[in-house]
Amino acid sequence: MPIIVNLDVMMAKRKMSLNELSEKVDITLSNLSILKTGKAKAVRFNTLEAICKALDCQPGDILEYAEEEGM
């Protein structure tokens, strides 16, 4: 998939655990884990906003576009 989720990188930079982020963003651990591993098919803007607020970052710090090879 050409969209790469760098949530784990930002969490490491902010020294924040999955549990802590889950509480701050008010999202279940399982849904946050799906997003973190890049298995999510979509993310709501209000969820992205809450994550950015909790991690003090921009959406571009979490989401990245990379062309698929062979295109």
GUMI-745680 format. One record per atom (N, C-alpha, C): residue in one letter; atom name; x, y, z. Coordinates in Angstrom, 1 decimal. Example, Ala and Ser with C-alpha at 12.3 -4.5 7.8 and 13.67 -1.06 7.14 Angstrom:
BEGIN
<pt><residuo>A</residuo><atomo>N</atomo><u>13.2</u><v>-5.7</v><w>7.8</w></pt>
<pt><residuo>A</residuo><atomo>CA</atomo><u>12.3</u><v>-4.5</v><w>7.8</w></pt>
<pt><residuo>A</residuo><atomo>C</atomo><u>13.2</u><v>-3.3</v><w>7.8</w></pt>
<pt><residuo>S</residuo><atomo>N</atomo><u>12.8</u><v>-2.2</v><w>7.1</w></pt>
<pt><residuo>S</residuo><atomo>CA</atomo><u>13.7</u><v>-1.1</v><w>7.1</w></pt>
<pt><residuo>S</residuo><atomo>C</atomo><u>12.9</u><v>0.0</v><w>7.9</w></pt>
***
This chain:
BEGIN
<pt><residuo>M</residuo><atomo>N</atomo><u>0.8</u><v>-1.2</v><w>0.0</w></pt>
<pt><residuo>M</residuo><atomo>CA</atomo><u>0.0</u><v>0.0</v><w>0.0</w></pt>
<pt><residuo>M</residuo><atomo>C</atomo><u>0.9</u><v>1.2</v><w>0.0</w></pt>
<pt><residuo>P</residuo><atomo>N</atomo><u>0.6</u><v>2.2</v><w>-0.8</w></pt>
<pt><residuo>P</residuo><atomo>CA</atomo><u>1.4</u><v>3.4</v><w>-0.9</w></pt>
<pt><residuo>P</residuo><atomo>C</atomo><u>1.4</u><v>4.4</v><w>0.3</w></pt>
<pt><residuo>I</residuo><atomo>N</atomo><u>0.4</u><v>4.2</v><w>1.2</w></pt>
<pt><residuo>I</residuo><atomo>CA</atomo><u>0.4</u><v>5.0</v><w>2.4</w></pt>
<pt><residuo>I</residuo><atomo>C</atomo><u>1.0</u><v>4.3</v><w>3.5</w></pt>
<pt><residuo>I</residuo><atomo>N</atomo><u>2.1</u><v>4.9</v><w>4.1</w></pt>
<pt><residuo>I</residuo><atomo>CA</atomo><u>2.8</u><v>4.3</v><w>5.2</w></pt>
<pt><residuo>I</residuo><atomo>C</atomo><u>2.4</u><v>5.1</v><w>6.5</w></pt>
<pt><residuo>V</residuo><atomo>N</atomo><u>2.1</u><v>4.3</v><w>7.5</w></pt>
<pt><residuo>V</residuo><atomo>CA</atomo><u>1.8</u><v>4.9</v><w>8.8</w></pt>
<pt><residuo>V</residuo><atomo>C</atomo><u>3.0</u><v>4.8</v><w>9.7</w></pt>
<pt><residuo>N</residuo><atomo>N</atomo><u>3.5</u><v>6.0</v><w>10.1</w></pt>
<pt><residuo>N</residuo><atomo>CA</atomo><u>4.6</u><v>6.1</v><w>11.0</w></pt>
<pt><residuo>N</residuo><atomo>C</atomo><u>4.2</u><v>6.5</v><w>12.5</w></pt>
<pt><residuo>L</residuo><atomo>N</atomo><u>3.1</u><v>5.9</v><w>12.9</w></pt>
<pt><residuo>L</residuo><atomo>CA</atomo><u>2.6</u><v>6.2</v><w>14.2</w></pt>
<pt><residuo>L</residuo><atomo>C</atomo><u>3.6</u><v>5.7</v><w>15.3</w></pt>
<pt><residuo>D</residuo><atomo>N</atomo><u>4.2</u><v>4.6</v><w>15.1</w></pt>
<pt><residuo>D</residuo><atomo>CA</atomo><u>5.1</u><v>4.0</v><w>16.0</w></pt>
<pt><residuo>D</residuo><atomo>C</atomo><u>6.4</u><v>4.9</v><w>16.2</w></pt>
<pt><residuo>V</residuo><atomo>N</atomo><u>6.8</u><v>5.5</v><w>15.1</w></pt>
<pt><residuo>V</residuo><atomo>CA</atomo><u>8.0</u><v>6.4</v><w>15.1</w></pt>
<pt><residuo>V</residuo><atomo>C</atomo><u>7.7</u><v>7.6</v><w>16.0</w></pt>
<pt><residuo>M</residuo><atomo>N</atomo><u>6.5</u><v>8.2</v><w>15.8</w></pt>
<pt><residuo>M</residuo><atomo>CA</atomo><u>6.1</u><v>9.4</v><w>16.5</w></pt>
<pt><residuo>M</residuo><atomo>C</atomo><u>5.9</u><v>9.0</v><w>18.0</w></pt>
<pt><residuo>M</residuo><atomo>N</atomo><u>5.4</u><v>7.9</v><w>18.3</w></pt>
<pt><residuo>M</residuo><atomo>CA</atomo><u>5.2</u><v>7.5</v><w>19.7</w></pt>
<pt><residuo>M</residuo><atomo>C</atomo><u>6.5</u><v>7.3</v><w>20.3</w></pt>
<pt><residuo>A</residuo><atomo>N</atomo><u>7.5</u><v>6.7</v><w>19.6</w></pt>
<pt><residuo>A</residuo><atomo>CA</atomo><u>8.8</u><v>6.5</v><w>20.2</w></pt>
<pt><residuo>A</residuo><atomo>C</atomo><u>9.5</u><v>7.9</v><w>20.4</w></pt>
<pt><residuo>K</residuo><atomo>N</atomo><u>9.4</u><v>8.8</v><w>19.5</w></pt>
<pt><residuo>K</residuo><atomo>CA</atomo><u>9.9</u><v>10.1</v><w>19.7</w></pt>
<pt><residuo>K</residuo><atomo>C</atomo><u>9.4</u><v>10.9</v><w>20.9</w></pt>
<pt><residuo>R</residuo><atomo>N</atomo><u>8.1</u><v>10.6</v><w>21.1</w></pt>
<pt><residuo>R</residuo><atomo>CA</atomo><u>7.4</u><v>11.3</v><w>22.3</w></pt>
<pt><residuo>R</residuo><atomo>C</atomo><u>7.5</u><v>10.4</v><w>23.5</w></pt>
<pt><residuo>K</residuo><atomo>N</atomo><u>8.1</u><v>9.3</v><w>23.4</w></pt>
<pt><residuo>K</residuo><atomo>CA</atomo><u>8.2</u><v>8.3</v><w>24.6</w></pt>
<pt><residuo>K</residuo><atomo>C</atomo><u>6.8</u><v>8.0</v><w>25.2</w></pt>
<pt><residuo>M</residuo><atomo>N</atomo><u>5.9</u><v>7.7</v><w>24.3</w></pt>
<pt><residuo>M</residuo><atomo>CA</atomo><u>4.5</u><v>7.4</v><w>24.7</w></pt>
<pt><residuo>M</residuo><atomo>C</atomo><u>4.1</u><v>6.0</v><w>24.3</w></pt>
<pt><residuo>S</residuo><atomo>N</atomo><u>3.5</u><v>5.3</v><w>25.2</w></pt>
<pt><residuo>S</residuo><atomo>CA</atomo><u>3.1</u><v>3.9</v><w>25.0</w></pt>
<pt><residuo>S</residuo><atomo>C</atomo><u>1.8</u><v>3.9</v><w>24.3</w></pt>
<pt><residuo>L</residuo><atomo>N</atomo><u>1.5</u><v>2.7</v><w>23.8</w></pt>
<pt><residuo>L</residuo><atomo>CA</atomo><u>0.2</u><v>2.5</v><w>23.1</w></pt>
<pt><residuo>L</residuo><atomo>C</atomo><u>-0.9</u><v>2.7</v><w>24.1</w></pt>
<pt><residuo>N</residuo><atomo>N</atomo><u>-0.8</u><v>2.2</v><w>25.3</w></pt>
<pt><residuo>N</residuo><atomo>CA</atomo><u>-1.8</u><v>2.4</v><w>26.3</w></pt>
<pt><residuo>N</residuo><atomo>C</atomo><u>-2.0</u><v>3.8</v><w>26.6</w></pt>
<pt><residuo>E</residuo><atomo>N</atomo><u>-1.0</u><v>4.6</v><w>26.8</w></pt>
<pt><residuo>E</residuo><atomo>CA</atomo><u>-1.1</u><v>6.0</v><w>27.1</w></pt>
<pt><residuo>E</residuo><atomo>C</atomo><u>-1.8</u><v>6.8</v><w>26.0</w></pt>
<pt><residuo>L</residuo><atomo>N</atomo><u>-1.4</u><v>6.5</v><w>24.8</w></pt>
<pt><residuo>L</residuo><atomo>CA</atomo><u>-2.0</u><v>7.2</v><w>23.6</w></pt>
<pt><residuo>L</residuo><atomo>C</atomo><u>-3.4</u><v>6.8</v><w>23.5</w></pt>
<pt><residuo>S</residuo><atomo>N</atomo><u>-3.7</u><v>5.5</v><w>23.7</w></pt>
<pt><residuo>S</residuo><atomo>CA</atomo><u>-5.1</u><v>5.0</v><w>23.7</w></pt>
<pt><residuo>S</residuo><atomo>C</atomo><u>-6.0</u><v>5.8</v><w>24.6</w></pt>
<pt><residuo>E</residuo><atomo>N</atomo><u>-5.5</u><v>6.1</v><w>25.8</w></pt>
<pt><residuo>E</residuo><atomo>CA</atomo><u>-6.3</u><v>6.8</v><w>26.8</w></pt>
<pt><residuo>E</residuo><atomo>C</atomo><u>-6.5</u><v>8.3</v><w>26.4</w></pt>
<pt><residuo>K</residuo><atomo>N</atomo><u>-5.4</u><v>8.9</v><w>25.9</w></pt>
<pt><residuo>K</residuo><atomo>CA</atomo><u>-5.4</u><v>10.3</v><w>25.6</w></pt>
<pt><residuo>K</residuo><atomo>C</atomo><u>-6.4</u><v>10.5</v><w>24.4</w></pt>
<pt><residuo>V</residuo><atomo>N</atomo><u>-6.4</u><v>9.6</v><w>23.4</w></pt>
<pt><residuo>V</residuo><atomo>CA</atomo><u>-7.1</u><v>9.8</v><w>22.2</w></pt>
<pt><residuo>V</residuo><atomo>C</atomo><u>-8.6</u><v>9.2</v><w>22.4</w></pt>
<pt><residuo>D</residuo><atomo>N</atomo><u>-8.8</u><v>8.4</v><w>23.4</w></pt>
<pt><residuo>D</residuo><atomo>CA</atomo><u>-10.0</u><v>7.7</v><w>23.6</w></pt>
<pt><residuo>D</residuo><atomo>C</atomo><u>-10.4</u><v>6.8</v><w>22.5</w></pt>
<pt><residuo>I</residuo><atomo>N</atomo><u>-9.5</u><v>5.9</v><w>22.1</w></pt>
<pt><residuo>I</residuo><atomo>CA</atomo><u>-9.7</u><v>4.9</v><w>21.1</w></pt>
<pt><residuo>I</residuo><atomo>C</atomo><u>-9.2</u><v>3.6</v><w>21.7</w></pt>
<pt><residuo>T</residuo><atomo>N</atomo><u>-9.9</u><v>2.5</v><w>21.3</w></pt>
<pt><residuo>T</residuo><atomo>CA</atomo><u>-9.5</u><v>1.2</v><w>21.8</w></pt>
<pt><residuo>T</residuo><atomo>C</atomo><u>-8.1</u><v>0.8</v><w>21.4</w></pt>
<pt><residuo>L</residuo><atomo>N</atomo><u>-7.5</u><v>0.0</v><w>22.3</w></pt>
<pt><residuo>L</residuo><atomo>CA</atomo><u>-6.1</u><v>-0.5</v><w>22.0</w></pt>
<pt><residuo>L</residuo><atomo>C</atomo><u>-6.1</u><v>-1.2</v><w>20.7</w></pt>
<pt><residuo>S</residuo><atomo>N</atomo><u>-7.1</u><v>-2.0</v><w>20.4</w></pt>
<pt><residuo>S</residuo><atomo>CA</atomo><u>-7.1</u><v>-2.9</v><w>19.2</w></pt>
<pt><residuo>S</residuo><atomo>C</atomo><u>-7.2</u><v>-2.0</v><w>18.0</w></pt>
<pt><residuo>N</residuo><atomo>N</atomo><u>-8.0</u><v>-0.9</v><w>18.0</w></pt>
<pt><residuo>N</residuo><atomo>CA</atomo><u>-8.1</u><v>0.0</v><w>16.8</w></pt>
<pt><residuo>N</residuo><atomo>C</atomo><u>-6.9</u><v>0.8</v><w>16.7</w></pt>
<pt><residuo>L</residuo><atomo>N</atomo><u>-6.3</u><v>1.2</v><w>17.7</w></pt>
<pt><residuo>L</residuo><atomo>CA</atomo><u>-5.0</u><v>1.9</v><w>17.6</w></pt>
<pt><residuo>L</residuo><atomo>C</atomo><u>-3.9</u><v>1.0</v><w>17.1</w></pt>
<pt><residuo>S</residuo><atomo>N</atomo><u>-3.9</u><v>-0.2</v><w>17.5</w></pt>
<pt><residuo>S</residuo><atomo>CA</atomo><u>-2.9</u><v>-1.2</v><w>17.1</w></pt>
<pt><residuo>S</residuo><atomo>C</atomo><u>-3.1</u><v>-1.4</v><w>15.6</w></pt>
<pt><residuo>I</residuo><atomo>N</atomo><u>-4.3</u><v>-1.5</v><w>15.1</w></pt>
<pt><residuo>I</residuo><atomo>CA</atomo><u>-4.6</u><v>-1.7</v><w>13.7</w></pt>
<pt><residuo>I</residuo><atomo>C</atomo><u>-4.0</u><v>-0.5</v><w>12.9</w></pt>
<pt><residuo>L</residuo><atomo>N</atomo><u>-4.2</u><v>0.7</v><w>13.4</w></pt>
<pt><residuo>L</residuo><atomo>CA</atomo><u>-3.7</u><v>1.9</v><w>12.7</w></pt>
<pt><residuo>L</residuo><atomo>C</atomo><u>-2.2</u><v>1.9</v><w>12.7</w></pt>
<pt><residuo>K</residuo><atomo>N</atomo><u>-1.6</u><v>1.6</v><w>13.9</w></pt>
<pt><residuo>K</residuo><atomo>CA</atomo><u>-0.2</u><v>1.6</v><w>14.1</w></pt>
<pt><residuo>K</residuo><atomo>C</atomo><u>0.5</u><v>0.6</v><w>13.1</w></pt>
<pt><residuo>T</residuo><atomo>N</atomo><u>0.0</u><v>-0.6</v><w>12.9</w></pt>
<pt><residuo>T</residuo><atomo>CA</atomo><u>0.6</u><v>-1.6</v><w>12.1</w></pt>
<pt><residuo>T</residuo><atomo>C</atomo><u>0.3</u><v>-1.3</v><w>10.6</w></pt>
<pt><residuo>G</residuo><atomo>N</atomo><u>-0.5</u><v>-0.3</v><w>10.2</w></pt>
<pt><residuo>G</residuo><atomo>CA</atomo><u>-0.7</u><v>0.0</v><w>8.8</w></pt>
<pt><residuo>G</residuo><atomo>C</atomo><u>-1.8</u><v>-0.9</v><w>8.2</w></pt>
<pt><residuo>K</residuo><atomo>N</atomo><u>-2.6</u><v>-1.6</v><w>9.1</w></pt>
<pt><residuo>K</residuo><atomo>CA</atomo><u>-3.6</u><v>-2.5</v><w>8.5</w></pt>
<pt><residuo>K</residuo><atomo>C</atomo><u>-5.0</u><v>-1.8</v><w>8.4</w></pt>
<pt><residuo>A</residuo><atomo>N</atomo><u>-5.1</u><v>-0.5</v><w>8.9</w></pt>
<pt><residuo>A</residuo><atomo>CA</atomo><u>-6.3</u><v>0.2</v><w>8.8</w></pt>
<pt><residuo>A</residuo><atomo>C</atomo><u>-6.6</u><v>0.6</v><w>7.3</w></pt>
<pt><residuo>K</residuo><atomo>N</atomo><u>-7.9</u><v>0.5</v><w>7.0</w></pt>
<pt><residuo>K</residuo><atomo>CA</atomo><u>-8.3</u><v>0.9</v><w>5.6</w></pt>
<pt><residuo>K</residuo><atomo>C</atomo><u>-8.7</u><v>2.4</v><w>5.5</w></pt>
<pt><residuo>A</residuo><atomo>N</atomo><u>-8.9</u><v>3.0</v><w>6.7</w></pt>
<pt><residuo>A</residuo><atomo>CA</atomo><u>-9.3</u><v>4.4</v><w>6.8</w></pt>
<pt><residuo>A</residuo><atomo>C</atomo><u>-9.0</u><v>4.9</v><w>8.2</w></pt>
<pt><residuo>V</residuo><atomo>N</atomo><u>-9.0</u><v>6.3</v><w>8.3</w></pt>
<pt><residuo>V</residuo><atomo>CA</atomo><u>-8.8</u><v>6.9</v><w>9.6</w></pt>
<pt><residuo>V</residuo><atomo>C</atomo><u>-9.7</u><v>8.2</v><w>9.5</w></pt>
<pt><residuo>R</residuo><atomo>N</atomo><u>-10.5</u><v>8.3</v><w>10.6</w></pt>
<pt><residuo>R</residuo><atomo>CA</atomo><u>-11.4</u><v>9.5</v><w>10.6</w></pt>
<pt><residuo>R</residuo><atomo>C</atomo><u>-10.5</u><v>10.8</v><w>10.9</w></pt>
<pt><residuo>F</residuo><atomo>N</atomo><u>-10.9</u><v>11.9</v><w>10.4</w></pt>
<pt><residuo>F</residuo><atomo>CA</atomo><u>-10.1</u><v>13.1</v><w>10.6</w></pt>
<pt><residuo>F</residuo><atomo>C</atomo><u>-10.1</u><v>13.5</v><w>12.1</w></pt>
<pt><residuo>N</residuo><atomo>N</atomo><u>-11.2</u><v>13.2</v><w>12.8</w></pt>
<pt><residuo>N</residuo><atomo>CA</atomo><u>-11.3</u><v>13.6</v><w>14.2</w></pt>
<pt><residuo>N</residuo><atomo>C</atomo><u>-10.3</u><v>12.7</v><w>15.0</w></pt>
<pt><residuo>T</residuo><atomo>N</atomo><u>-10.1</u><v>11.5</v><w>14.6</w></pt>
<pt><residuo>T</residuo><atomo>CA</atomo><u>-9.2</u><v>10.6</v><w>15.2</w></pt>
<pt><residuo>T</residuo><atomo>C</atomo><u>-7.8</u><v>11.0</v><w>14.9</w></pt>
<pt><residuo>L</residuo><atomo>N</atomo><u>-7.5</u><v>11.4</v><w>13.7</w></pt>
<pt><residuo>L</residuo><atomo>CA</atomo><u>-6.2</u><v>11.9</v><w>13.3</w></pt>
<pt><residuo>L</residuo><atomo>C</atomo><u>-5.9</u><v>13.2</v><w>14.0</w></pt>
<pt><residuo>E</residuo><atomo>N</atomo><u>-6.8</u><v>14.0</v><w>14.2</w></pt>
<pt><residuo>E</residuo><atomo>CA</atomo><u>-6.7</u><v>15.3</v><w>14.9</w></pt>
<pt><residuo>E</residuo><atomo>C</atomo><u>-6.3</u><v>15.0</v><w>16.4</w></pt>
<pt><residuo>A</residuo><atomo>N</atomo><u>-7.0</u><v>14.1</v><w>17.0</w></pt>
<pt><residuo>A</residuo><atomo>CA</atomo><u>-6.7</u><v>13.7</v><w>18.4</w></pt>
<pt><residuo>A</residuo><atomo>C</atomo><u>-5.4</u><v>13.1</v><w>18.6</w></pt>
<pt><residuo>I</residuo><atomo>N</atomo><u>-4.9</u><v>12.3</v><w>17.6</w></pt>
<pt><residuo>I</residuo><atomo>CA</atomo><u>-3.6</u><v>11.7</v><w>17.7</w></pt>
<pt><residuo>I</residuo><atomo>C</atomo><u>-2.5</u><v>12.8</v><w>17.6</w></pt>
<pt><residuo>C</residuo><atomo>N</atomo><u>-2.7</u><v>13.7</v><w>16.6</w></pt>
<pt><residuo>C</residuo><atomo>CA</atomo><u>-1.8</u><v>14.8</v><w>16.4</w></pt>
<pt><residuo>C</residuo><atomo>C</atomo><u>-1.7</u><v>15.7</v><w>17.6</w></pt>
<pt><residuo>K</residuo><atomo>N</atomo><u>-2.8</u><v>15.9</v><w>18.2</w></pt>
<pt><residuo>K</residuo><atomo>CA</atomo><u>-2.8</u><v>16.7</v><w>19.5</w></pt>
<pt><residuo>K</residuo><atomo>C</atomo><u>-2.1</u><v>16.1</v><w>20.6</w></pt>
<pt><residuo>A</residuo><atomo>N</atomo><u>-2.4</u><v>14.8</v><w>20.8</w></pt>
<pt><residuo>A</residuo><atomo>CA</atomo><u>-1.7</u><v>14.0</v><w>21.9</w></pt>
<pt><residuo>A</residuo><atomo>C</atomo><u>-0.2</u><v>13.9</v><w>21.7</w></pt>
<pt><residuo>L</residuo><atomo>N</atomo><u>0.2</u><v>13.7</v><w>20.4</w></pt>
<pt><residuo>L</residuo><atomo>CA</atomo><u>1.6</u><v>13.6</v><w>20.1</w></pt>
<pt><residuo>L</residuo><atomo>C</atomo><u>2.3</u><v>14.9</v><w>19.7</w></pt>
<pt><residuo>D</residuo><atomo>N</atomo><u>1.6</u><v>16.0</v><w>19.7</w></pt>
<pt><residuo>D</residuo><atomo>CA</atomo><u>2.1</u><v>17.3</v><w>19.3</w></pt>
<pt><residuo>D</residuo><atomo>C</atomo><u>2.9</u><v>17.2</v><w>18.0</w></pt>
<pt><residuo>C</residuo><atomo>N</atomo><u>2.1</u><v>16.8</v><w>17.0</w></pt>
<pt><residuo>C</residuo><atomo>CA</atomo><u>2.7</u><v>16.6</v><w>15.6</w></pt>
<pt><residuo>C</residuo><atomo>C</atomo><u>1.7</u><v>17.0</v><w>14.6</w></pt>
<pt><residuo>Q</residuo><atomo>N</atomo><u>2.2</u><v>16.9</v><w>13.3</w></pt>
<pt><residuo>Q</residuo><atomo>CA</atomo><u>1.3</u><v>17.2</v><w>12.2</w></pt>
<pt><residuo>Q</residuo><atomo>C</atomo><u>0.9</u><v>15.9</v><w>11.5</w></pt>
<pt><residuo>P</residuo><atomo>N</atomo><u>-0.2</u><v>15.8</v><w>10.7</w></pt>
<pt><residuo>P</residuo><atomo>CA</atomo><u>-0.6</u><v>14.6</v><w>10.1</w></pt>
<pt><residuo>P</residuo><atomo>C</atomo><u>0.5</u><v>14.0</v><w>9.2</w></pt>
<pt><residuo>G</residuo><atomo>N</atomo><u>1.3</u><v>14.9</v><w>8.6</w></pt>
<pt><residuo>G</residuo><atomo>CA</atomo><u>2.4</u><v>14.4</v><w>7.7</w></pt>
<pt><residuo>G</residuo><atomo>C</atomo><u>3.5</u><v>13.7</v><w>8.5</w></pt>
<pt><residuo>D</residuo><atomo>N</atomo><u>3.6</u><v>13.9</v><w>9.8</w></pt>
<pt><residuo>D</residuo><atomo>CA</atomo><u>4.5</u><v>13.2</v><w>10.7</w></pt>
<pt><residuo>D</residuo><atomo>C</atomo><u>4.1</u><v>11.8</v><w>10.9</w></pt>
<pt><residuo>I</residuo><atomo>N</atomo><u>2.8</u><v>11.5</v><w>10.7</w></pt>
<pt><residuo>I</residuo><atomo>CA</atomo><u>2.3</u><v>10.2</v><w>10.9</w></pt>
<pt><residuo>I</residuo><atomo>C</atomo><u>2.0</u><v>9.4</v><w>9.6</w></pt>
<pt><residuo>L</residuo><atomo>N</atomo><u>1.5</u><v>10.1</v><w>8.6</w></pt>
<pt><residuo>L</residuo><atomo>CA</atomo><u>1.2</u><v>9.5</v><w>7.3</w></pt>
<pt><residuo>L</residuo><atomo>C</atomo><u>2.2</u><v>9.9</v><w>6.3</w></pt>
<pt><residuo>E</residuo><atomo>N</atomo><u>2.6</u><v>9.0</v><w>5.4</w></pt>
<pt><residuo>E</residuo><atomo>CA</atomo><u>3.5</u><v>9.2</v><w>4.4</w></pt>
<pt><residuo>E</residuo><atomo>C</atomo><u>3.1</u><v>8.5</v><w>3.1</w></pt>
<pt><residuo>Y</residuo><atomo>N</atomo><u>3.3</u><v>9.1</v><w>2.0</w></pt>
<pt><residuo>Y</residuo><atomo>CA</atomo><u>3.0</u><v>8.5</v><w>0.7</w></pt>
<pt><residuo>Y</residuo><atomo>C</atomo><u>4.3</u><v>8.0</v><w>0.0</w></pt>
<pt><residuo>A</residuo><atomo>N</atomo><u>4.2</u><v>6.8</v><w>-0.4</w></pt>
<pt><residuo>A</residuo><atomo>CA</atomo><u>5.4</u><v>6.2</v><w>-1.2</w></pt>
<pt><residuo>A</residuo><atomo>C</atomo><u>4.8</u><v>5.5</v><w>-2.4</w></pt>
<pt><residuo>E</residuo><atomo>N</atomo><u>5.3</u><v>5.8</v><w>-3.6</w></pt>
<pt><residuo>E</residuo><atomo>CA</atomo><u>4.8</u><v>5.1</v><w>-4.7</w></pt>
<pt><residuo>E</residuo><atomo>C</atomo><u>5.2</u><v>3.6</v><w>-4.7</w></pt>
<pt><residuo>E</residuo><atomo>N</atomo><u>4.2</u><v>2.8</v><w>-5.1</w></pt>
<pt><residuo>E</residuo><atomo>CA</atomo><u>4.5</u><v>1.3</v><w>-5.2</w></pt>
<pt><residuo>E</residuo><atomo>C</atomo><u>5.5</u><v>1.0</v><w>-6.3</w></pt>
<pt><residuo>E</residuo><atomo>N</atomo><u>6.3</u><v>0.1</v><w>-6.0</w></pt>
<pt><residuo>E</residuo><atomo>CA</atomo><u>7.3</u><v>-0.3</v><w>-7.0</w></pt>
<pt><residuo>E</residuo><atomo>C</atomo><u>6.6</u><v>-0.9</v><w>-8.2</w></pt>
<pt><residuo>G</residuo><atomo>N</atomo><u>7.1</u><v>-0.7</v><w>-9.4</w></pt>
<pt><residuo>G</residuo><atomo>CA</atomo><u>6.5</u><v>-1.2</v><w>-10.6</w></pt>
<pt><residuo>G</residuo><atomo>C</atomo><u>5.5</u><v>-0.3</v><w>-11.2</w></pt>
<pt><residuo>M</residuo><atomo>N</atomo><u>5.3</u><v>0.8</v><w>-10.7</w></pt>
<pt><residuo>M</residuo><atomo>CA</atomo><u>4.3</u><v>1.8</v><w>-11.2</w></pt>
<pt><residuo>M</residuo><atomo>C</atomo><u>5.0</u><v>2.8</v><w>-12.1</w></pt>
***
